[in-house]
Amino acid sequence: MFDNVLFPIIICVVVVLFVAIVRLFKNKKANYDERQLLARNIAYKFSFFFLMFYCFICGLLHTFNVKWAGAEVQMFLGIILSFSLFLAISILKDAYFSNSQKRNMQSAISFFSYGIVSVLFFLSGIGKGDVLWNDGELSILVLYLIASACSFALGLLSVIKMNLEKRGAEK
């Protein structure tokens, strides 16, 4: 099970480092107006308070000895959900995309790519014999399933938003 968790973490760290290095060399900033920056701040606020509420509920359930998932699964699930909430609000409030159509398409492709990678890791875990529910608690496979569902939903939301903007620009 440890190998199943370690490999995606290594892949994510490598991807993040690669993207950070590429962005350092490009050094182009996206052009966001004040309205988009305010909408992003609202999205930050909602996702932060969602995470605080989620942690409070998890702590309350732990106090009453309600075991529904391990501590690592609970916390990573909260992080995935709050990050997805931030991205969804940013996309809906038109604060995620910049003025670059190319960069917007790359964002949508990255959402779908991460969703596919998460599904592959989920299927890999199922193939190794892991289960979703183990001894009355959710297993680590649930994180892959939730991450893929959130990624596909964000990708679909971003494609819909780009198409709506494209139709609005044509009129």
C-alpha positions in Angstrom: 0.0 0.0 0.0 2.9 2.4 0.7 4.1 2.0 -2.9 0.7 3.0 -4.1 0.9 6.3 -2.2 4.5 7.1 -2.7 4.6 7.0 -6.5 1.8 9.6 -7.1 3.5 11.9 -4.6 6.8 11.6 -6.4 5.1 12.2 -9.8 3.3 15.3 -8.4 6.5 16.8 -6.9 8.3 16.3 -10.2 5.5 17.9 -12.2 5.2 20.8 -9.8 9.0 21.4 -10.0 8.9 21.2 -13.8 6.0 23.6 -14.1 7.7 26.0 -11.6 11.0 26.0 -13.5 9.2 26.5 -16.9 7.2 29.4 -15.4 10.4 31.0 -14.0 11.9 31.1 -17.5 8.8 32.4 -19.2 8.2 35.0 -16.4 4.9 36.2 -18.0 2.2 37.1 -15.7 -1.5 36.6 -16.5 -3.4 39.8 -16.9 -6.2 39.9 -14.3 -8.3 42.9 -13.7 -9.5 44.1 -10.3 -12.8 42.3 -10.6 -11.0 39.0 -11.1 -8.7 39.6 -8.2 -11.6 40.4 -5.9 -13.4 37.3 -7.1 -10.3 35.2 -6.4 -10.1 36.6 -2.9 -13.7 35.6 -2.3 -12.9 32.1 -3.6 -9.9 31.9 -1.2 -12.1 32.9 1.6 -14.8 30.3 0.9 -12.3 27.5 0.4 -10.5 28.4 3.6 -13.6 28.5 5.7 -14.8 25.3 4.1 -11.6 23.6 5.1 -11.8 25.0 8.7 -15.5 23.8 8.9 -14.4 20.4 7.5 -11.6 20.1 10.0 -14.0 21.0 12.9 -16.5 18.4 11.8 -13.7 15.8 11.5 -12.4 16.7 15.0 -15.9 16.5 16.4 -16.5 13.1 14.9 -13.2 12.0 16.3 -14.2 13.2 19.7 -17.3 11.1 19.6 -15.3 8.1 18.3 -17.0 8.0 14.9 -14.4 6.3 12.7 -15.2 6.8 9.0 -11.7 7.2 7.6 -8.1 7.3 8.8 -6.6 10.7 9.8 -4.5 11.0 6.6 -7.5 10.2 4.4 -9.7 12.7 6.2 -7.2 15.5 5.9 -6.2 14.9 2.3 -9.9 14.6 1.4 -10.5 18.0 3.0 -7.6 19.5 1.1 -8.8 18.1 -2.2 -12.3 19.3 -1.7 -11.4 22.8 -0.5 -8.9 23.2 -3.4 -11.6 22.0 -5.9 -14.1 24.5 -4.3 -11.6 27.3 -4.8 -11.1 26.4 -8.5 -14.8 26.0 -9.1 -15.7 29.3 -7.6 -12.8 31.0 -9.5 -14.0 29.5 -12.8 -17.6 30.4 -12.2 -16.8 34.0 -11.2 -14.5 34.4 -14.2 -11.4 34.7 -12.1 -9.5 31.6 -13.1 -8.9 32.2 -16.8 -6.6 34.9 -18.1 -6.9 36.7 -21.4 -4.8 34.0 -23.1 -6.9 31.4 -24.9 -3.9 29.1 -25.2 -3.3 29.1 -21.4 -7.0 28.5 -20.8 -6.9 25.4 -23.0 -3.8 24.2 -21.2 -5.7 24.5 -17.9 -8.6 22.4 -19.2 -6.2 19.8 -20.6 -4.4 19.6 -17.3 -7.7 19.0 -15.4 -8.6 16.1 -17.6 -5.1 14.7 -17.6 -5.0 14.7 -13.8 -8.4 13.1 -13.7 -7.1 10.3 -16.0 -4.0 9.8 -13.9 -6.1 9.6 -10.8 -8.4 7.0 -12.4 -5.3 4.9 -13.4 -4.0 4.9 -9.9 -7.5 4.0 -8.6 -7.6 1.1 -11.0 -4.1 0.1 -10.1 -5.1 -0.1 -6.5 -8.2 -2.1 -7.3 -6.0 -4.4 -9.4 -3.7 -5.0 -6.4 -6.6 -6.1 -4.3 -7.2 -2.9 -2.3 -10.8 -2.1 -1.3 -12.7 1.2 -0.8 -14.0 0.3 2.6 -11.5 -1.5 5.0 -12.4 -2.4 8.6 -15.2 0.3 8.8 -13.0 3.1 7.4 -12.5 4.5 3.9 -9.2 3.5 2.4 -6.7 5.7 0.4 -8.3 4.6 -2.9 -11.2 7.0 -2.1 -8.8 9.9 -2.5 -8.0 8.9 -6.1 -11.7 8.5 -6.8 -12.6 11.9 -5.3 -9.6 13.6 -7.0 -10.6 12.2 -10.4 -14.2 13.2 -10.0 -13.2 16.7 -9.0 -10.7 17.0 -11.8 -13.2 15.8 -14.4 -15.9 18.2 -13.0 -13.4 21.1 -13.1 -12.3 20.3 -16.6 -15.9 20.1 -17.8 -16.7 23.3 -16.0 -13.8 25.1 -17.6 -14.6 23.9 -21.1 -18.2 25.1 -20.7 -17.0 28.4 -19.4 -14.6 28.8 -22.3 -17.3 28.0 -24.8 -19.7 30.5 -23.2 -17.0 33.2 -23.3 -16.3 32.3 -27.0 -20.0 32.6 -27.9 -20.2 35.9 -26.0 -17.2 37.3 -27.9 -18.7 36.3 -31.2 -21.9 38.2 -30.6 
